Amino acid sequence: MKIATCGLLLMVMLAACTSPAASPTPNVSATATPEPAAAEQCHPLDLRVPSGEPLDLTGSWQGDDLAPYEMRQFGDCLWWVGNNPVFTYLGFVHLKPDFTLAGEWATISASDVVQSGVPSRASDWIGAGTIQLEVEMSDEGTNASVRLVKTGFTNAPGFAPTYDIHVASWNKVDDTPDHPVPAPSP
């Protein structure tokens, strides 16, 4: 199935972005920086947590599915990838000045599985759609206390609604990521 919306998250794994008119073939890159087409979509955004430090969503997270997630923020853009034993979740969202995020997500099988009686191959896209999130912080108001909460999502046409994005929240577990990345250019 062709997924032709910008950012439907091969970007996390492949650092590529295609426009709706572009070929769906991913552009593989070994760098940690998004390719120019992806970076052009990202804009500087100076959001601050209550402690005064800039909001930084880059780092390691844990979903309420207990799976590990890695997130990378470039200005107002956020990519993530999460792996549990059955699925790999991908996401690309834009951060807004009101601390909400909106964008796209996709799910692929981590291996050949049968879920709810439906077989799927590891190479299949089995879920995709849009997602809305909001940033929550505890009273400490630091980047370490940041949590993401799913406030809404849709499934893309053609995907089984059984394979939606089951994760409802993510907690940051690493405030000092091992993979520093450059800020987007203004």
Secondary structure in CASP SS format (residue, H / E / C, confidence):
PFRMAT SS
TARGET T0000
AUTHOR 0000-0000-0000
METHOD secondary structure of the structure
MODEL  1
M C 1.00
K C 1.00
I C 1.00
A C 1.00
T C 1.00
C C 1.00
G C 1.00
L C 1.00
L C 1.00
L H 1.00
M H 1.00
V H 1.00
M H 1.00
L H 1.00
A C 1.00
A C 1.00
C C 1.00
T C 1.00
S C 1.00
P C 1.00
A C 1.00
A C 1.00
S C 1.00
P C 1.00
T C 1.00
P C 1.00
N C 1.00
V C 1.00
S C 1.00
A C 1.00
T C 1.00
A C 1.00
T C 1.00
P C 1.00
E C 1.00
P H 1.00
A H 1.00
A H 1.00
A H 1.00
E C 1.00
Q C 1.00
C C 1.00
H C 1.00
P C 1.00
L C 1.00
D C 1.00
L C 1.00
R E 1.00
V C 1.00
P C 1.00
S C 1.00
G C 1.00
E C 1.00
P E 1.00
L C 1.00
D C 1.00
L C 1.00
T C 1.00
G E 1.00
S E 1.00
W E 1.00
Q E 1.00
G E 1.00
D C 1.00
D C 1.00
L C 1.00
A C 1.00
P E 1.00
Y E 1.00
E E 1.00
M E 1.00
R E 1.00
Q E 1.00
F E 1.00
G C 1.00
D C 1.00
C E 1.00
L E 1.00
W E 1.00
W E 1.00
V E 1.00
G E 1.00
N E 1.00
N C 1.00
P C 1.00
V C 1.00
F E 1.00
T E 1.00
Y E 1.00
L E 1.00
G E 1.00
F E 1.00
V E 1.00
H E 1.00
L E 1.00
K C 1.00
P C 1.00
D C 1.00
F C 1.00
T E 1.00
L E 1.00
A E 1.00
G E 1.00
E E 1.00
W E 1.00
A E 1.00
T E 1.00
I E 1.00
S E 1.00
A C 1.00
S C 1.00
D C 1.00
V E 1.00
V E 1.00
Q E 1.00
S C 1.00
G C 1.00
V E 1.00
P E 1.00
S E 1.00
R C 1.00
A C 1.00
S C 1.00
D C 1.00
W E 1.00
I E 1.00
G E 1.00
A E 1.00
G E 1.00
T E 1.00
I E 1.00
Q E 1.00
L E 1.00
E E 1.00
V E 1.00
E E 1.00
M E 1.00
S C 1.00
D C 1.00
E C 1.00
G C 1.00
T C 1.00
N H 1.00
A H 1.00
S H 1.00
V E 1.00
R E 1.00
L E 1.00
V E 1.00
K E 1.00
T E 1.00
G E 1.00
F E 1.00
T E 1.00
N E 1.00
A C 1.00
P C 1.00
G C 1.00
F C 1.00
A C 1.00
P H 1.00
T H 1.00
Y H 1.00
D C 1.00
I C 1.00
H C 1.00
V C 1.00
A C 1.00
S E 1.00
W E 1.00
N E 1.00
K E 1.00
V E 1.00
D E 1.00
D C 1.00
T C 1.00
P C 1.00
D C 1.00
H C 1.00
P C 1.00
V C 1.00
P C 1.00
A C 1.00
P C 1.00
S C 1.00
P C 1.00
END
